[in-house]
């Protein structure tokens, strides 16, 4: 997967998240953030390999 595609999908996910943030409770927000940080970490490790 190219970095451009990854960046676009993250923007889409983040935009959807912002649009629906009021439907999340605090625990959901933290879980969402942690999941995205994990994915970002995996993508960066992939890029370095």
C-alpha distance matrix in Angstrom:
0.0 3.8 6.6 8.4 6.7 6.9 10.3 11.4 11.0 12.8 15.4 15.9 16.4 18.6 20.6 21.3 22.3 24.6 26.1 27.0 27.9 31.5 30.9 29.6 32.0 31.5 30.3 27.6 26.5 26.4 24.5 21.9 21.6 21.5 18.7 16.6 17.6 16.7 13.2 13.0 14.7 12.4 9.3 11.8 13.1 9.9 9.7 13.4 13.4
3.8 0.0 3.8 5.4 5.4 6.3 8.7 10.1 11.0 12.5 14.5 15.7 16.8 18.4 20.1 21.5 22.6 24.4 26.0 27.4 28.1 31.8 31.7 30.4 32.8 32.3 31.4 28.8 27.2 27.2 25.8 23.0 22.2 22.5 20.2 17.4 18.2 18.0 14.6 13.4 15.3 13.8 10.2 11.7 13.7 11.0 9.4 13.1 14.0
6.6 3.8 0.0 3.8 5.5 5.0 6.0 8.6 9.9 10.4 12.2 14.2 15.2 16.1 18.1 19.9 20.7 22.1 24.1 25.6 26.0 29.8 30.0 28.6 30.9 30.0 29.4 27.0 25.0 24.9 24.0 21.1 19.9 20.4 18.6 15.4 15.8 16.3 13.2 11.2 13.4 12.8 9.0 9.8 12.7 10.8 8.7 12.2 14.1
8.4 5.4 3.8 0.0 3.8 5.5 5.1 6.2 8.7 10.0 10.7 12.5 14.4 15.3 16.5 18.5 19.9 21.0 22.5 24.5 25.2 28.9 29.2 28.3 30.9 30.4 30.2 27.5 25.4 25.9 25.1 21.9 20.9 22.0 20.1 16.8 17.8 18.7 15.4 13.6 16.4 16.0 12.3 13.3 16.4 14.6 12.5 16.0 17.9
6.7 5.4 5.5 3.8 0.0 3.8 5.4 5.1 6.3 8.6 9.9 10.7 12.4 14.2 15.3 16.6 18.3 19.9 21.1 22.7 23.8 27.5 27.4 26.6 29.3 29.1 28.7 25.7 24.1 24.8 23.6 20.2 19.9 21.0 18.6 15.6 17.2 17.7 14.1 13.2 16.2 15.3 11.9 13.9 16.6 14.5 13.4 17.1 18.4
6.9 6.3 5.0 5.5 3.8 0.0 3.8 5.4 5.2 6.2 8.7 9.9 10.6 12.1 14.1 15.4 16.3 18.2 19.9 21.1 21.8 25.5 25.4 24.2 26.6 26.2 25.6 22.8 21.1 21.4 20.2 17.1 16.5 17.3 15.0 12.0 13.5 14.0 10.5 9.5 12.6 11.9 8.6 10.9 13.7 12.1 11.4 15.0 16.6
10.3 8.7 6.0 5.1 5.4 3.8 0.0 3.8 5.5 5.1 6.2 8.7 9.9 10.4 12.1 14.3 15.1 16.2 18.2 19.9 20.4 24.1 24.5 23.4 25.9 25.3 25.2 22.5 20.4 20.9 20.4 17.0 15.9 17.4 15.8 12.2 13.5 15.0 12.0 10.2 13.5 13.9 10.7 12.0 15.4 14.5 13.2 16.5 18.7
11.4 10.1 8.6 6.2 5.1 5.4 3.8 0.0 3.8 5.4 5.1 6.3 8.7 9.8 10.5 12.4 14.1 15.2 16.4 18.4 19.5 23.1 23.4 22.9 25.7 25.7 25.8 22.7 20.8 21.9 21.3 17.7 17.2 19.2 17.2 13.9 15.9 17.4 14.2 13.1 16.7 16.7 13.7 15.5 18.7 17.4 16.4 19.9 21.8
11.0 11.0 9.9 8.7 6.3 5.2 5.5 3.8 0.0 3.8 5.4 5.0 6.1 8.5 9.7 10.6 12.1 14.1 15.2 16.6 17.8 21.3 21.1 20.4 23.3 23.4 23.2 20.0 18.5 19.7 18.5 14.9 15.1 16.8 14.4 11.5 14.2 15.2 11.9 11.7 15.4 15.0 12.6 15.1 17.9 16.6 16.4 20.0 21.5
12.8 12.5 10.4 10.0 8.6 6.2 5.1 5.4 3.8 0.0 3.8 5.4 5.0 5.9 8.4 9.8 10.3 12.0 14.0 15.2 15.6 19.4 19.6 18.4 21.0 20.6 20.5 17.6 15.7 16.6 15.9 12.3 11.9 13.9 12.0 8.7 11.1 12.8 10.0 9.3 13.1 13.6 11.5 13.5 16.7 16.2 15.9 19.1 21.0
15.4 14.5 12.2 10.7 9.9 8.7 6.2 5.1 5.4 3.8 0.0 3.8 5.5 5.1 5.9 8.5 9.6 10.3 12.0 14.1 14.8 18.4 19.1 18.5 21.3 21.1 21.7 18.8 16.5 18.0 17.9 14.2 13.7 16.3 14.9 11.6 13.9 16.1 13.7 12.6 16.4 17.2 15.0 16.5 19.9 19.5 18.8 21.9 24.1
15.9 15.7 14.2 12.5 10.7 9.9 8.7 6.3 5.0 5.4 3.8 0.0 3.8 5.5 5.1 6.1 8.5 9.9 10.5 12.3 13.9 17.2 17.4 17.3 20.5 21.0 21.4 18.1 16.4 18.4 17.9 14.0 14.5 17.2 15.3 12.5 15.5 17.3 14.7 14.5 18.3 18.6 16.6 18.8 21.9 21.1 20.9 24.2 26.0
16.4 16.8 15.2 14.4 12.4 10.6 9.9 8.7 6.1 5.0 5.5 3.8 0.0 3.8 5.5 5.2 6.1 8.7 9.9 10.6 11.7 15.3 15.0 14.4 17.4 17.8 17.9 14.5 13.1 14.9 14.1 10.3 11.2 13.7 11.8 9.4 12.8 14.4 12.2 12.6 16.3 16.7 15.4 17.8 20.5 20.1 20.5 23.6 25.2
18.6 18.4 16.1 15.3 14.2 12.1 10.4 9.8 8.5 5.9 5.1 5.5 3.8 0.0 3.8 5.5 4.9 6.1 8.5 9.9 10.0 13.7 14.3 13.5 16.2 16.2 16.9 14.0 11.6 13.6 13.7 10.0 9.9 13.1 12.2 9.5 12.2 14.7 13.1 12.8 16.3 17.6 16.4 18.0 21.1 21.3 21.2 24.0 26.2
20.6 20.1 18.1 16.5 15.3 14.1 12.1 10.5 9.7 8.4 5.9 5.1 5.5 3.8 0.0 3.8 5.3 5.1 6.1 8.6 9.7 13.0 13.9 14.1 17.2 17.8 19.0 15.9 13.8 16.3 16.6 13.0 13.3 16.7 15.7 13.2 16.0 18.5 16.7 16.4 20.0 21.1 19.6 21.4 24.5 24.4 24.2 27.1 29.3
21.3 21.5 19.9 18.5 16.6 15.4 14.3 12.4 10.6 9.8 8.5 6.1 5.2 5.5 3.8 0.0 3.8 5.5 5.1 6.2 8.4 11.4 11.4 11.9 15.4 16.6 17.5 14.1 12.7 15.7 15.4 11.8 13.2 16.4 15.0 13.3 16.6 18.5 16.8 17.3 20.9 21.6 20.5 22.7 25.5 25.3 25.6 28.6 30.4
22.3 22.6 20.7 19.9 18.3 16.3 15.1 14.1 12.1 10.3 9.6 8.5 6.1 4.9 5.3 3.8 0.0 3.8 5.4 5.2 5.6 9.2 9.5 9.0 12.2 13.0 13.9 10.8 9.0 12.0 12.2 8.8 10.1 13.5 12.7 11.3 14.3 16.5 15.6 16.1 19.3 20.5 19.9 21.9 24.6 24.9 25.3 28.0 29.9
24.6 24.4 22.1 21.0 19.9 18.2 16.2 15.2 14.1 12.0 10.3 9.9 8.7 6.1 5.1 5.5 3.8 0.0 3.8 5.4 5.0 8.3 10.0 10.1 12.9 13.5 15.4 12.8 10.4 13.5 14.6 11.5 11.9 15.6 15.5 13.8 16.3 19.0 18.2 18.1 21.4 23.0 22.2 23.7 26.7 27.2 27.2 29.8 32.0
26.1 26.0 24.1 22.5 21.1 19.9 18.2 16.4 15.2 14.0 12.0 10.5 9.9 8.5 6.1 5.1 5.4 3.8 0.0 3.8 5.8 7.9 9.1 10.6 13.9 15.4 17.3 14.4 12.8 16.3 16.9 13.9 15.1 18.6 18.1 16.6 19.5 21.9 20.8 21.0 24.4 25.6 24.7 26.5 29.5 29.6 29.7 32.6 34.6
27.0 27.4 25.6 24.5 22.7 21.1 19.9 18.4 16.6 15.2 14.1 12.3 10.6 9.9 8.6 6.2 5.2 5.4 3.8 0.0 3.8 5.5 5.6 7.2 10.8 12.9 14.5 11.5 10.6 14.3 14.7 12.1 14.0 17.3 16.7 16.0 19.0 21.1 20.4 21.2 24.3 25.4 25.0 27.0 29.7 29.9 30.5 33.2 35.0
27.9 28.1 26.0 25.2 23.8 21.8 20.4 19.5 17.8 15.6 14.8 13.9 11.7 10.0 9.7 8.4 5.6 5.0 5.8 3.8 0.0 3.8 5.4 5.4 8.3 9.7 11.8 9.4 7.8 11.5 12.7 10.6 11.9 15.3 15.6 15.0 17.5 19.9 19.8 20.3 23.1 24.7 24.6 26.3 28.9 29.6 30.1 32.5 34.6
31.5 31.8 29.8 28.9 27.5 25.5 24.1 23.1 21.3 19.4 18.4 17.2 15.3 13.7 13.0 11.4 9.2 8.3 7.9 5.5 3.8 0.0 3.8 5.5 7.7 9.9 12.6 10.8 10.0 13.6 15.0 13.5 15.0 18.2 18.7 18.5 20.9 23.2 23.3 24.0 26.7 28.2 28.3 30.0 32.5 33.3 33.9 36.3 38.2
30.9 31.7 30.0 29.2 27.4 25.4 24.5 23.4 21.1 19.6 19.1 17.4 15.0 14.3 13.9 11.4 9.5 10.0 9.1 5.6 5.4 3.8 0.0 3.8 6.8 10.0 11.6 9.3 9.8 13.5 13.9 12.7 15.1 17.8 17.7 18.1 20.9 22.6 22.6 23.9 26.5 27.6 28.0 30.0 32.2 32.8 33.8 36.2 37.9
29.6 30.4 28.6 28.3 26.6 24.2 23.4 22.9 20.4 18.4 18.5 17.3 14.4 13.5 14.1 11.9 9.0 10.1 10.6 7.2 5.4 5.5 3.8 0.0 3.8 6.6 7.9 5.6 6.3 9.8 10.3 9.6 11.9 14.4 14.7 15.5 17.9 19.5 20.0 21.4 23.7 24.9 25.6 27.5 29.5 30.4 31.6 33.8 35.4
32.0 32.8 30.9 30.9 29.3 26.6 25.9 25.7 23.3 21.0 21.3 20.5 17.4 16.2 17.2 15.4 12.2 12.9 13.9 10.8 8.3 7.7 6.8 3.8 0.0 3.8 5.6 5.3 6.4 8.9 10.1 10.7 12.5 14.4 15.5 16.8 18.6 20.2 21.3 22.6 24.5 26.0 27.1 28.7 30.5 31.8 33.1 34.9 36.6
31.5 32.3 30.0 30.4 29.1 26.2 25.3 25.7 23.4 20.6 21.1 21.0 17.8 16.2 17.8 16.6 13.0 13.5 15.4 12.9 9.7 9.9 10.0 6.6 3.8 0.0 3.8 5.4 5.1 6.4 8.6 9.9 10.7 12.4 14.3 15.5 16.6 18.4 20.1 21.1 22.5 24.5 25.8 26.9 28.7 30.3 31.5 33.1 34.9
30.3 31.4 29.4 30.2 28.7 25.6 25.2 25.8 23.2 20.5 21.7 21.4 17.9 16.9 19.0 17.5 13.9 15.4 17.3 14.5 11.8 12.6 11.6 7.9 5.6 3.8 0.0 3.8 5.4 5.2 6.1 8.5 9.9 10.6 12.2 14.3 15.3 16.5 18.4 19.9 21.0 22.6 24.3 25.7 27.0 28.6 30.2 31.7 33.1
27.6 28.8 27.0 27.5 25.7 22.8 22.5 22.7 20.0 17.6 18.8 18.1 14.5 14.0 15.9 14.1 10.8 12.8 14.4 11.5 9.4 10.8 9.3 5.6 5.3 5.4 3.8 0.0 3.8 5.5 5.0 6.0 8.5 9.8 10.4 12.2 14.2 15.2 16.4 18.2 19.8 21.0 22.4 24.2 25.7 26.9 28.5 30.3 31.7
26.5 27.2 25.0 25.4 24.1 21.1 20.4 20.8 18.5 15.7 16.5 16.4 13.1 11.6 13.8 12.7 9.0 10.4 12.8 10.6 7.8 10.0 9.8 6.3 6.4 5.1 5.4 3.8 0.0 3.8 5.5 5.1 6.2 8.6 9.9 10.7 12.3 14.3 15.4 16.4 18.3 20.0 21.1 22.4 24.3 25.7 26.9 28.7 30.5
26.4 27.2 24.9 25.9 24.8 21.4 20.9 21.9 19.7 16.6 18.0 18.4 14.9 13.6 16.3 15.7 12.0 13.5 16.3 14.3 11.5 13.6 13.5 9.8 8.9 6.4 5.2 5.5 3.8 0.0 3.8 5.4 5.1 6.1 8.5 9.9 10.4 12.2 14.2 15.1 16.2 18.3 19.8 20.8 22.4 24.2 25.5 26.9 28.6
24.5 25.8 24.0 25.1 23.6 20.2 20.4 21.3 18.5 15.9 17.9 17.9 14.1 13.7 16.6 15.4 12.2 14.6 16.9 14.7 12.7 15.0 13.9 10.3 10.1 8.6 6.1 5.0 5.5 3.8 0.0 3.8 5.5 5.1 6.1 8.6 9.9 10.6 12.3 14.2 15.2 16.5 18.3 19.9 21.1 22.6 24.4 25.9 27.2
21.9 23.0 21.1 21.9 20.2 17.1 17.0 17.7 14.9 12.3 14.2 14.0 10.3 10.0 13.0 11.8 8.8 11.5 13.9 12.1 10.6 13.5 12.7 9.6 10.7 9.9 8.5 6.0 5.1 5.4 3.8 0.0 3.8 5.5 5.2 6.3 8.7 10.0 10.7 12.3 14.2 15.4 16.5 18.3 20.0 21.1 22.5 24.5 26.0
21.6 22.2 19.9 20.9 19.9 16.5 15.9 17.2 15.1 11.9 13.7 14.5 11.2 9.9 13.3 13.2 10.1 11.9 15.1 14.0 11.9 15.0 15.1 11.9 12.5 10.7 9.9 8.5 6.2 5.1 5.5 3.8 0.0 3.8 5.5 5.2 6.2 8.6 9.9 10.4 12.2 14.2 15.2 16.3 18.3 19.8 20.9 22.5 24.4
21.5 22.5 20.4 22.0 21.0 17.3 17.4 19.2 16.8 13.9 16.3 17.2 13.7 13.1 16.7 16.4 13.5 15.6 18.6 17.3 15.3 18.2 17.8 14.4 14.4 12.4 10.6 9.8 8.6 6.1 5.1 5.5 3.8 0.0 3.8 5.4 5.1 6.1 8.6 9.8 10.4 12.3 14.2 15.2 16.5 18.3 19.9 21.1 22.7
18.7 20.2 18.6 20.1 18.6 15.0 15.8 17.2 14.4 12.0 14.9 15.3 11.8 12.2 15.7 15.0 12.7 15.5 18.1 16.7 15.6 18.7 17.7 14.7 15.5 14.3 12.2 10.4 9.9 8.5 6.1 5.2 5.5 3.8 0.0 3.8 5.5 5.1 6.3 8.6 9.8 10.6 12.3 14.3 15.4 16.6 18.4 20.2 21.3
16.6 17.4 15.4 16.8 15.6 12.0 12.2 13.9 11.5 8.7 11.6 12.5 9.4 9.5 13.2 13.3 11.3 13.8 16.6 16.0 15.0 18.5 18.1 15.5 16.8 15.5 14.3 12.2 10.7 9.9 8.6 6.3 5.2 5.4 3.8 0.0 3.8 5.3 5.0 6.0 8.4 9.8 10.4 12.1 14.1 15.1 16.3 18.3 20.0
17.6 18.2 15.8 17.8 17.2 13.5 13.5 15.9 14.2 11.1 13.9 15.5 12.8 12.2 16.0 16.6 14.3 16.3 19.5 19.0 17.5 20.9 20.9 17.9 18.6 16.6 15.3 14.2 12.3 10.4 9.9 8.7 6.2 5.1 5.5 3.8 0.0 3.8 5.4 5.0 6.0 8.6 9.8 10.4 12.2 14.1 15.2 16.5 18.4
16.7 18.0 16.3 18.7 17.7 14.0 15.0 17.4 15.2 12.8 16.1 17.3 14.4 14.7 18.5 18.5 16.5 19.0 21.9 21.1 19.9 23.2 22.6 19.5 20.2 18.4 16.5 15.2 14.3 12.2 10.6 10.0 8.6 6.1 5.1 5.3 3.8 0.0 3.8 5.4 5.0 6.2 8.6 9.9 10.6 12.3 14.3 15.5 16.7
13.2 14.6 13.2 15.4 14.1 10.5 12.0 14.2 11.9 10.0 13.7 14.7 12.2 13.1 16.7 16.8 15.6 18.2 20.8 20.4 19.8 23.3 22.6 20.0 21.3 20.1 18.4 16.4 15.4 14.2 12.3 10.7 9.9 8.6 6.3 5.0 5.4 3.8 0.0 3.8 5.4 5.0 6.1 8.6 9.8 10.5 12.3 14.3 15.4
13.0 13.4 11.2 13.6 13.2 9.5 10.2 13.1 11.7 9.3 12.6 14.5 12.6 12.8 16.4 17.3 16.1 18.1 21.0 21.2 20.3 24.0 23.9 21.4 22.6 21.1 19.9 18.2 16.4 15.1 14.2 12.3 10.4 9.8 8.6 6.0 5.0 5.4 3.8 0.0 3.8 5.4 5.1 6.1 8.6 9.8 10.5 12.4 14.4
14.7 15.3 13.4 16.4 16.2 12.6 13.5 16.7 15.4 13.1 16.4 18.3 16.3 16.3 20.0 20.9 19.3 21.4 24.4 24.3 23.1 26.7 26.5 23.7 24.5 22.5 21.0 19.8 18.3 16.2 15.2 14.2 12.2 10.4 9.8 8.4 6.0 5.0 5.4 3.8 0.0 3.8 5.5 5.2 6.2 8.6 9.9 10.7 12.5
12.4 13.8 12.8 16.0 15.3 11.9 13.9 16.7 15.0 13.6 17.2 18.6 16.7 17.6 21.1 21.6 20.5 23.0 25.6 25.4 24.7 28.2 27.6 24.9 26.0 24.5 22.6 21.0 20.0 18.3 16.5 15.4 14.2 12.3 10.6 9.8 8.6 6.2 5.0 5.4 3.8 0.0 3.8 5.5 5.1 6.2 8.7 10.0 10.7
9.3 10.2 9.0 12.3 11.9 8.6 10.7 13.7 12.6 11.5 15.0 16.6 15.4 16.4 19.6 20.5 19.9 22.2 24.7 25.0 24.6 28.3 28.0 25.6 27.1 25.8 24.3 22.4 21.1 19.8 18.3 16.5 15.2 14.2 12.3 10.4 9.8 8.6 6.1 5.1 5.5 3.8 0.0 3.8 5.4 5.0 6.2 8.8 10.0
11.8 11.7 9.8 13.3 13.9 10.9 12.0 15.5 15.1 13.5 16.5 18.8 17.8 18.0 21.4 22.7 21.9 23.7 26.5 27.0 26.3 30.0 30.0 27.5 28.7 26.9 25.7 24.2 22.4 20.8 19.9 18.3 16.3 15.2 14.3 12.1 10.4 9.9 8.6 6.1 5.2 5.5 3.8 0.0 3.8 5.3 5.0 6.3 8.8
13.1 13.7 12.7 16.4 16.6 13.7 15.4 18.7 17.9 16.7 19.9 21.9 20.5 21.1 24.5 25.5 24.6 26.7 29.5 29.7 28.9 32.5 32.2 29.5 30.5 28.7 27.0 25.7 24.3 22.4 21.1 20.0 18.3 16.5 15.4 14.1 12.2 10.6 9.8 8.6 6.2 5.1 5.4 3.8 0.0 3.8 5.4 5.2 6.3
9.9 11.0 10.8 14.6 14.5 12.1 14.5 17.4 16.6 16.2 19.5 21.1 20.1 21.3 24.4 25.3 24.9 27.2 29.6 29.9 29.6 33.3 32.8 30.4 31.8 30.3 28.6 26.9 25.7 24.2 22.6 21.1 19.8 18.3 16.6 15.1 14.1 12.3 10.5 9.8 8.6 6.2 5.0 5.3 3.8 0.0 3.8 5.5 5.3
9.7 9.4 8.7 12.5 13.4 11.4 13.2 16.4 16.4 15.9 18.8 20.9 20.5 21.2 24.2 25.6 25.3 27.2 29.7 30.5 30.1 33.9 33.8 31.6 33.1 31.5 30.2 28.5 26.9 25.5 24.4 22.5 20.9 19.9 18.4 16.3 15.2 14.3 12.3 10.5 9.9 8.7 6.2 5.0 5.4 3.8 0.0 3.8 5.6
13.4 13.1 12.2 16.0 17.1 15.0 16.5 19.9 20.0 19.1 21.9 24.2 23.6 24.0 27.1 28.6 28.0 29.8 32.6 33.2 32.5 36.3 36.2 33.8 34.9 33.1 31.7 30.3 28.7 26.9 25.9 24.5 22.5 21.1 20.2 18.3 16.5 15.5 14.3 12.4 10.7 10.0 8.8 6.3 5.2 5.5 3.8 0.0 3.8
13.4 14.0 14.1 17.9 18.4 16.6 18.7 21.8 21.5 21.0 24.1 26.0 25.2 26.2 29.3 30.4 29.9 32.0 34.6 35.0 34.6 38.2 37.9 35.4 36.6 34.9 33.1 31.7 30.5 28.6 27.2 26.0 24.4 22.7 21.3 20.0 18.4 16.7 15.4 14.4 12.5 10.7 10.0 8.8 6.3 5.3 5.6 3.8 0.0
